[in-house]
Amino acid sequence: MSNVIRYAVGRVVRLVLSLFAVSLITFGMLQLVPGTFAQLSALSATSLGSTSGQTDVEATHVSDPAAWLQYVTFMRGFLVWNMGPSYKYPQNSVESLIGEALPVSLTLATLAIIVTLLLAVPIGVIAALRKGRLADTGTMFVLTLLQALPGYLFALLLVLVFSVWLRVLPLSGWESPANLVIPVIALAAYPTAILARYVRSSMLESLREEYVVAALAKGGKPGTVVVRHVLRNSLIPLVTAVGPIFASLTIGTVFVEVLLGIPGIGRLFTLAARTRDMPLLMATTLVFALILMLVNLLVDLTYGLLDPRIRHAEQASQRRRLVRRRPERAAPASAGLSVSAIQGERP
């Protein structure tokens, strides 16, 4: 158990350091990008012929503190989840805007990953069991098309077919369960193609293993062997693929949300980037990074529990680094053991 705790603590430390690095890089890039919220808002107010709006914006943001003080203030607020008001929506706090938008994106990502697993696993299994036949060739052709087609373009095609031509699904919005159909299918298309190919290659590799040949030679039924041995061992590595795909779906809903008018965190991110809303943009970026890192952390911990060889391999590499740093000392003659022998007996 101590090894598992040490393994988890090491991953958490990496997560914290990575999140800190992301915050520094994001804030630095925001300082380098030309134009501020005050400048863009004043320009917009001027183009609309409103002098009062321009005056209000300048009075609020013209005396912003130094950059380092802005960063420290924001990070202090982020750690306690109290980041103050948004520049674009001063009547709403940044955390309340994210709290309203994040469940929408998580709902889309969760439904998309469920659809992906329900489609990818049977498609990959059938393609592997029918290798070289029409089912395999046709499936691989369709998966290649889905993999090459961008999600937003696939969503646009779905809108044209089901919303414009057939008029069976709503065009945009987030008012009813029918609004979920097009974005979920659009988001699930690409990961379905990736996972189906992954399952197919994993199945083909497992089918060539000696224990599968032995099970068939002993008179085992092909269906039983496939389910109990081939499929079971082929799906364990899916843990490493499903986690990052779920994270990428959560942070990859930007185009679909903007296209279909879905009030998710991806749409909130684009709005913050377009208006240079620094607190909102920093917060959404860090939330995206935190989701990705947490999912990868859970994948590492889960896969480390399922396959202890990964955890033991990392611990062995750490011990080797310690041994290389430690100066060799001659062992007592009475011990009758060499240094290498002692090191070899360490757990």
RAPE-V135612 format. One record per residue. N is the residue number from 1. RES is the residue in three letters. SS is DSSP state (2 for helix, 1 for strand, 0 for the rest). PHI is phi in whole degrees, 0 to 359 (none if undefined). NEAR is the number of other ideal C-beta (glycine too) atoms within 12 Angstrom. Layout:
BEGIN
n=N res=RES ss=SS phi=PHI near=NEAR
n=N res=RES ss=SS phi=PHI near=NEAR
END
This chain:
BEGIN
n=1 res=MET ss=0 phi=none near=8
n=2 res=SER ss=2 phi=297 near=11
n=3 res=ASN ss=2 phi=295 near=21
n=4 res=VAL ss=2 phi=295 near=21
n=5 res=ILE ss=2 phi=295 near=14
n=6 res=ARG ss=2 phi=297 near=18
n=7 res=TYR ss=2 phi=298 near=28
n=8 res=ALA ss=2 phi=291 near=22
n=9 res=VAL ss=2 phi=297 near=16
n=10 res=GLY ss=2 phi=299 near=23
n=11 res=ARG ss=2 phi=293 near=28
n=12 res=VAL ss=2 phi=295 near=21
n=13 res=VAL ss=2 phi=298 near=16
n=14 res=ARG ss=2 phi=297 near=19
n=15 res=LEU ss=2 phi=297 near=26
n=16 res=VAL ss=2 phi=297 near=20
n=17 res=LEU ss=2 phi=296 near=15
n=18 res=SER ss=2 phi=293 near=22
n=19 res=LEU ss=2 phi=295 near=30
n=20 res=PHE ss=2 phi=296 near=22
n=21 res=ALA ss=2 phi=296 near=17
n=22 res=VAL ss=2 phi=298 near=26
n=23 res=SER ss=2 phi=296 near=32
n=24 res=LEU ss=2 phi=295 near=24
n=25 res=ILE ss=2 phi=296 near=19
n=26 res=THR ss=2 phi=297 near=32
n=27 res=PHE ss=2 phi=294 near=30
n=28 res=GLY ss=2 phi=298 near=17
n=29 res=MET ss=2 phi=293 near=18
n=30 res=LEU ss=2 phi=296 near=28
n=31 res=GLN ss=2 phi=288 near=21
n=32 res=LEU ss=2 phi=274 near=12
n=33 res=VAL ss=0 phi=290 near=18
n=34 res=PRO ss=0 phi=291 near=10
n=35 res=GLY ss=0 phi=93 near=20
n=36 res=THR ss=0 phi=243 near=27
n=37 res=PHE ss=2 phi=299 near=33
n=38 res=ALA ss=2 phi=296 near=28
n=39 res=GLN ss=2 phi=293 near=22
n=40 res=LEU ss=2 phi=293 near=26
n=41 res=SER ss=2 phi=293 near=31
n=42 res=ALA ss=2 phi=295 near=27
n=43 res=LEU ss=2 phi=296 near=20
n=44 res=SER ss=2 phi=294 near=21
n=45 res=ALA ss=2 phi=295 near=20
n=46 res=THR ss=2 phi=293 near=18
n=47 res=SER ss=2 phi=294 near=13
n=48 res=LEU ss=0 phi=271 near=13
n=49 res=GLY ss=0 phi=78 near=10
n=50 res=SER ss=0 phi=254 near=16
n=51 res=THR ss=2 phi=273 near=14
n=52 res=SER ss=2 phi=291 near=14
n=53 res=GLY ss=2 phi=297 near=20
n=54 res=GLN ss=2 phi=297 near=24
n=55 res=THR ss=2 phi=295 near=17
n=56 res=ASP ss=2 phi=297 near=17
n=57 res=VAL ss=2 phi=295 near=29
n=58 res=GLU ss=2 phi=296 near=22
n=59 res=ALA ss=2 phi=293 near=15
n=60 res=THR ss=2 phi=275 near=19
n=61 res=HIS ss=2 phi=243 near=28
n=62 res=VAL ss=0 phi=288 near=17
n=63 res=SER ss=0 phi=253 near=9
n=64 res=ASP ss=0 phi=296 near=24
n=65 res=PRO ss=0 phi=291 near=14
n=66 res=ALA ss=0 phi=299 near=11
n=67 res=ALA ss=2 phi=298 near=18
n=68 res=TRP ss=2 phi=296 near=14
n=69 res=LEU ss=2 phi=288 near=13
n=70 res=GLN ss=2 phi=299 near=26
n=71 res=TYR ss=2 phi=295 near=26
n=72 res=VAL ss=2 phi=297 near=17
n=73 res=THR ss=2 phi=297 near=23
n=74 res=PHE ss=2 phi=295 near=32
n=75 res=MET ss=2 phi=295 near=26
n=76 res=ARG ss=2 phi=297 near=16
n=77 res=GLY ss=2 phi=291 near=23
n=78 res=PHE ss=2 phi=293 near=32
n=79 res=LEU ss=2 phi=294 near=19
n=80 res=VAL ss=0 phi=257 near=12
n=81 res=TRP ss=0 phi=57 near=19
n=82 res=ASN ss=0 phi=213 near=18
n=83 res=MET ss=0 phi=262 near=33
n=84 res=GLY ss=0 phi=81 near=27
n=85 res=PRO ss=1 phi=284 near=23
n=86 res=SER ss=0 phi=282 near=31
n=87 res=TYR ss=0 phi=294 near=35
n=88 res=LYS ss=0 phi=287 near=29
n=89 res=TYR ss=0 phi=239 near=23
n=90 res=PRO ss=0 phi=297 near=20
n=91 res=GLN ss=0 phi=279 near=10
n=92 res=ASN ss=0 phi=240 near=22
n=93 res=SER ss=1 phi=280 near=22
n=94 res=VAL ss=2 phi=297 near=37
n=95 res=GLU ss=2 phi=293 near=26
n=96 res=SER ss=2 phi=289 near=21
n=97 res=LEU ss=2 phi=296 near=35
n=98 res=ILE ss=2 phi=292 near=39
n=99 res=GLY ss=2 phi=298 near=21
n=100 res=GLU ss=2 phi=278 near=22
n=101 res=ALA ss=2 phi=271 near=38
n=102 res=LEU ss=2 phi=298 near=32
n=103 res=PRO ss=2 phi=301 near=18
n=104 res=VAL ss=2 phi=296 near=32
n=105 res=SER ss=2 phi=293 near=40
n=106 res=LEU ss=2 phi=295 near=27
n=107 res=THR ss=2 phi=297 near=28
n=108 res=LEU ss=2 phi=299 near=43
n=109 res=ALA ss=2 phi=294 near=41
n=110 res=THR ss=2 phi=295 near=25
n=111 res=LEU ss=2 phi=296 near=29
n=112 res=ALA ss=2 phi=294 near=40
n=113 res=ILE ss=2 phi=288 near=35
n=114 res=ILE ss=2 phi=294 near=24
n=115 res=VAL ss=2 phi=299 near=28
n=116 res=THR ss=2 phi=299 near=38
n=117 res=LEU ss=2 phi=293 near=29
n=118 res=LEU ss=2 phi=295 near=19
n=119 res=LEU ss=2 phi=265 near=30
n=120 res=ALA ss=2 phi=291 near=39
n=121 res=VAL ss=2 phi=296 near=29
n=122 res=PRO ss=2 phi=296 near=23
n=123 res=ILE ss=2 phi=296 near=32
n=124 res=GLY ss=2 phi=295 near=40
n=125 res=VAL ss=2 phi=294 near=34
n=126 res=ILE ss=2 phi=297 near=26
n=127 res=ALA ss=2 phi=296 near=34
n=128 res=ALA ss=2 phi=289 near=33
n=129 res=LEU ss=2 phi=287 near=28
n=130 res=ARG ss=0 phi=246 near=20
n=131 res=LYS ss=0 phi=302 near=22
n=132 res=GLY ss=0 phi=83 near=14
n=133 res=ARG ss=0 phi=266 near=14
n=134 res=LEU ss=2 phi=296 near=13
n=135 res=ALA ss=2 phi=298 near=21
n=136 res=ASP ss=2 phi=291 near=25
n=137 res=THR ss=2 phi=296 near=15
n=138 res=GLY ss=2 phi=296 near=17
n=139 res=THR ss=2 phi=296 near=32
n=140 res=MET ss=2 phi=296 near=27
n=141 res=PHE ss=2 phi=294 near=16
n=142 res=VAL ss=2 phi=295 near=22
n=143 res=LEU ss=2 phi=296 near=32
n=144 res=THR ss=2 phi=296 near=17
n=145 res=LEU ss=2 phi=296 near=19
n=146 res=LEU ss=2 phi=295 near=32
n=147 res=GLN ss=2 phi=290 near=23
n=148 res=ALA ss=2 phi=276 near=16
n=149 res=LEU ss=0 phi=272 near=21
n=150 res=PRO ss=0 phi=299 near=21
n=151 res=GLY ss=2 phi=298 near=38
n=152 res=TYR ss=2 phi=292 near=26
n=153 res=LEU ss=2 phi=289 near=20
n=154 res=PHE ss=2 phi=295 near=30
n=155 res=ALA ss=2 phi=296 near=40
n=156 res=LEU ss=2 phi=295 near=25
n=157 res=LEU ss=2 phi=296 near=23
n=158 res=LEU ss=2 phi=296 near=33
n=159 res=VAL ss=2 phi=296 near=31
n=160 res=LEU ss=2 phi=297 near=18
n=161 res=VAL ss=2 phi=283 near=20
n=162 res=PHE ss=2 phi=269 near=24
n=163 res=SER ss=2 phi=257 near=26
n=164 res=VAL ss=2 phi=268 near=17
n=165 res=TRP ss=2 phi=277 near=13
n=166 res=LEU ss=0 phi=276 near=13
n=167 res=ARG ss=0 phi=56 near=13
n=168 res=VAL ss=0 phi=253 near=15
n=169 res=LEU ss=0 phi=229 near=28
n=170 res=PRO ss=0 phi=295 near=24
n=171 res=LEU ss=0 phi=287 near=27
n=172 res=SER ss=0 phi=200 near=26
n=173 res=GLY ss=0 phi=106 near=22
n=174 res=TRP ss=0 phi=212 near=25
n=175 res=GLU ss=0 phi=258 near=14
n=176 res=SER ss=0 phi=218 near=11
n=177 res=PRO ss=0 phi=301 near=15
n=178 res=ALA ss=0 phi=296 near=20
n=179 res=ASN ss=2 phi=290 near=29
n=180 res=LEU ss=2 phi=278 near=30
n=181 res=VAL ss=2 phi=298 near=27
n=182 res=ILE ss=2 phi=296 near=42
n=183 res=PRO ss=2 phi=296 near=51
n=184 res=VAL ss=2 phi=294 near=36
n=185 res=ILE ss=2 phi=296 near=30
n=186 res=ALA ss=2 phi=296 near=41
n=187 res=LEU ss=2 phi=286 near=47
n=188 res=ALA ss=2 phi=277 near=40
n=189 res=ALA ss=2 phi=296 near=37
n=190 res=TYR ss=2 phi=295 near=37
n=191 res=PRO ss=2 phi=297 near=41
n=192 res=THR ss=2 phi=297 near=41
n=193 res=ALA ss=2 phi=297 near=32
n=194 res=ILE ss=2 phi=293 near=32
n=195 res=LEU ss=2 phi=291 near=44
n=196 res=ALA ss=2 phi=298 near=38
n=197 res=ARG ss=2 phi=295 near=29
n=198 res=TYR ss=2 phi=296 near=35
n=199 res=VAL ss=2 phi=296 near=40
n=200 res=ARG ss=2 phi=298 near=33
n=201 res=SER ss=2 phi=294 near=25
n=202 res=SER ss=2 phi=293 near=32
n=203 res=MET ss=2 phi=295 near=38
n=204 res=LEU ss=2 phi=298 near=24
n=205 res=GLU ss=2 phi=292 near=18
n=206 res=SER ss=2 phi=290 near=32
n=207 res=LEU ss=2 phi=295 near=27
n=208 res=ARG ss=0 phi=270 near=17
n=209 res=GLU ss=0 phi=289 near=19
n=210 res=GLU ss=2 phi=293 near=12
n=211 res=TYR ss=2 phi=293 near=19
n=212 res=VAL ss=2 phi=288 near=28
n=213 res=VAL ss=2 phi=297 near=17
n=214 res=ALA ss=2 phi=294 near=13
n=215 res=ALA ss=2 phi=296 near=24
n=216 res=LEU ss=2 phi=290 near=22
n=217 res=ALA ss=2 phi=293 near=11
n=218 res=LYS ss=0 phi=279 near=13
n=219 res=GLY ss=0 phi=97 near=10
n=220 res=GLY ss=0 phi=292 near=19
n=221 res=LYS ss=0 phi=290 near=13
n=222 res=PRO ss=2 phi=304 near=18
n=223 res=GLY ss=2 phi=296 near=15
n=224 res=THR ss=2 phi=294 near=17
n=225 res=VAL ss=2 phi=296 near=26
n=226 res=VAL ss=2 phi=296 near=25
n=227 res=VAL ss=2 phi=287 near=21
n=228 res=ARG ss=2 phi=281 near=19
n=229 res=HIS ss=2 phi=249 near=27
n=230 res=VAL ss=2 phi=291 near=34
n=231 res=LEU ss=2 phi=294 near=28
n=232 res=ARG ss=2 phi=298 near=21
n=233 res=ASN ss=2 phi=286 near=25
n=234 res=SER ss=2 phi=282 near=33
n=235 res=LEU ss=2 phi=273 near=28
n=236 res=ILE ss=2 phi=299 near=20
n=237 res=PRO ss=0 phi=294 near=25
n=238 res=LEU ss=2 phi=297 near=34
n=239 res=VAL ss=2 phi=302 near=29
n=240 res=THR ss=2 phi=289 near=26
n=241 res=ALA ss=2 phi=264 near=34
n=242 res=VAL ss=2 phi=292 near=35
n=243 res=GLY ss=2 phi=301 near=30
n=244 res=PRO ss=2 phi=299 near=30
n=245 res=ILE ss=2 phi=293 near=36
n=246 res=PHE ss=2 phi=298 near=37
n=247 res=ALA ss=2 phi=296 near=31
n=248 res=SER ss=2 phi=293 near=29
n=249 res=LEU ss=2 phi=293 near=44
n=250 res=THR ss=2 phi=295 near=41
n=251 res=ILE ss=2 phi=267 near=35
n=252 res=GLY ss=0 phi=254 near=36
n=253 res=THR ss=0 phi=272 near=44
n=254 res=VAL ss=2 phi=300 near=36
n=255 res=PHE ss=2 phi=295 near=26
n=256 res=VAL ss=2 phi=293 near=43
n=257 res=GLU ss=2 phi=294 near=40
n=258 res=VAL ss=2 phi=293 near=26
n=259 res=LEU ss=2 phi=294 near=32
n=260 res=LEU ss=2 phi=260 near=40
n=261 res=GLY ss=0 phi=66 near=23
n=262 res=ILE ss=0 phi=266 near=37
n=263 res=PRO ss=0 phi=280 near=29
n=264 res=GLY ss=0 phi=262 near=42
n=265 res=ILE ss=2 phi=287 near=41
n=266 res=GLY ss=2 phi=294 near=42
n=267 res=ARG ss=2 phi=294 near=34
n=268 res=LEU ss=2 phi=297 near=40
n=269 res=PHE ss=2 phi=296 near=36
n=270 res=THR ss=2 phi=295 near=27
n=271 res=LEU ss=2 phi=295 near=27
n=272 res=ALA ss=2 phi=294 near=35
n=273 res=ALA ss=2 phi=292 near=27
n=274 res=ARG ss=2 phi=289 near=22
n=275 res=THR ss=2 phi=259 near=28
n=276 res=ARG ss=0 phi=58 near=32
n=277 res=ASP ss=0 phi=281 near=36
n=278 res=MET ss=2 phi=302 near=38
n=279 res=PRO ss=2 phi=299 near=41
n=280 res=LEU ss=2 phi=291 near=41
n=281 res=LEU ss=2 phi=292 near=37
n=282 res=MET ss=2 phi=299 near=40
n=283 res=ALA ss=2 phi=295 near=41
n=284 res=THR ss=2 phi=295 near=39
n=285 res=THR ss=2 phi=296 near=37
n=286 res=LEU ss=2 phi=292 near=38
n=287 res=VAL ss=2 phi=294 near=39
n=288 res=PHE ss=2 phi=303 near=37
n=289 res=ALA ss=2 phi=296 near=30
n=290 res=LEU ss=2 phi=294 near=30
n=291 res=ILE ss=2 phi=298 near=34
n=292 res=LEU ss=2 phi=299 near=29
n=293 res=MET ss=2 phi=290 near=30
n=294 res=LEU ss=2 phi=295 near=27
n=295 res=VAL ss=2 phi=295 near=31
n=296 res=ASN ss=2 phi=297 near=30
n=297 res=LEU ss=2 phi=296 near=29
n=298 res=LEU ss=2 phi=297 near=25
n=299 res=VAL ss=2 phi=296 near=28
n=300 res=ASP ss=2 phi=299 near=29
n=301 res=LEU ss=2 phi=293 near=28
n=302 res=THR ss=2 phi=295 near=25
n=303 res=TYR ss=2 phi=290 near=27
n=304 res=GLY ss=2 phi=295 near=28
n=305 res=LEU ss=2 phi=286 near=20
n=306 res=LEU ss=2 phi=289 near=20
n=307 res=ASP ss=0 phi=230 near=20
n=308 res=PRO ss=2 phi=298 near=17
n=309 res=ARG ss=2 phi=299 near=13
n=310 res=ILE ss=2 phi=294 near=25
n=311 res=ARG ss=2 phi=295 near=27
n=312 res=HIS ss=2 phi=294 near=18
n=313 res=ALA ss=2 phi=295 near=15
n=314 res=GLU ss=2 phi=293 near=24
n=315 res=GLN ss=2 phi=295 near=23
n=316 res=ALA ss=2 phi=295 near=20
n=317 res=SER ss=2 phi=293 near=15
n=318 res=GLN ss=2 phi=295 near=18
n=319 res=ARG ss=2 phi=295 near=19
n=320 res=ARG ss=2 phi=295 near=15
n=321 res=ARG ss=2 phi=295 near=12
n=322 res=LEU ss=2 phi=294 near=14
n=323 res=VAL ss=2 phi=294 near=19
n=324 res=ARG ss=2 phi=292 near=12
n=325 res=ARG ss=2 phi=284 near=10
n=326 res=ARG ss=0 phi=278 near=12
n=327 res=PRO ss=0 phi=293 near=9
n=328 res=GLU ss=0 phi=286 near=13
n=329 res=ARG ss=0 phi=239 near=12
n=330 res=ALA ss=0 phi=293 near=11
n=331 res=ALA ss=0 phi=281 near=15
n=332 res=PRO ss=0 phi=301 near=11
n=333 res=ALA ss=2 phi=296 near=8
n=334 res=SER ss=2 phi=287 near=6
n=335 res=ALA ss=2 phi=289 near=12
n=336 res=GLY ss=0 phi=73 near=9
n=337 res=LEU ss=0 phi=232 near=15
n=338 res=SER ss=0 phi=273 near=16
n=339 res=VAL ss=2 phi=298 near=18
n=340 res=SER ss=2 phi=296 near=12
n=341 res=ALA ss=2 phi=293 near=12
n=342 res=ILE ss=2 phi=296 near=17
n=343 res=GLN ss=2 phi=297 near=20
n=344 res=GLY ss=2 phi=291 near=13
n=345 res=GLU ss=2 phi=271 near=10
n=346 res=ARG ss=0 phi=291 near=14
n=347 res=PRO ss=0 phi=288 near=10
END
